[in-house]
Each structure stands twice: as structure tokens, then as C-alpha cells.
């Protein structure tokens, strides 16, 4: 794990907790998935929403977690605009 992603916090009882945060440094379609990303982002009305969407997808990819659209079949049908992963 690269230390840039590691954050240590201390809770109110003084216990330390290690957290891992993945945040992409860009807000454009991915190199590998550009066509899919652009098609998915076409649902958004303005460039700002599209850039936010690209950033969220890129951050998910940066985490190394392998996810598939089959996991998101309910989300794709009902909540296409509700994917949020960065703060």
C-alpha cells in the first residue's frame, strides 16, 4: 500500500485507526474505458456533473477494487445518477 492513501485518525477515546482513501486526481474519462465512461456520462446535463461522475469512477478504479456492472443491476435500473464515492 502506498502511504499517500493511508490516513490515521484518533477517536474520542484516544484509539488510533488506519483508514485508506483513494481519490483520483483527474475528472475525465478513463483511458481504458473511455467509450463506456462517455456513454454513461451522457445522462448528465452539464459538464460539471459529467466531470464529477468521471472523478468518482476514476477514484473507484484507483482503489483497486474490482467491480462489475452485474453487481449494480438494481442501481443501473433505478438510480443511475446516485453513484457517489468521493468527498
Secondary structure, 3 states (H helix, E strand, C coil): CCHHHEEEEECCCCCEEEEECCCCCCCCCCCCCHHHHHHHHCCCCCHHHHHHHHHHHHHHHHCCCCCCHHHHHHHHHHCHHHCCCCC
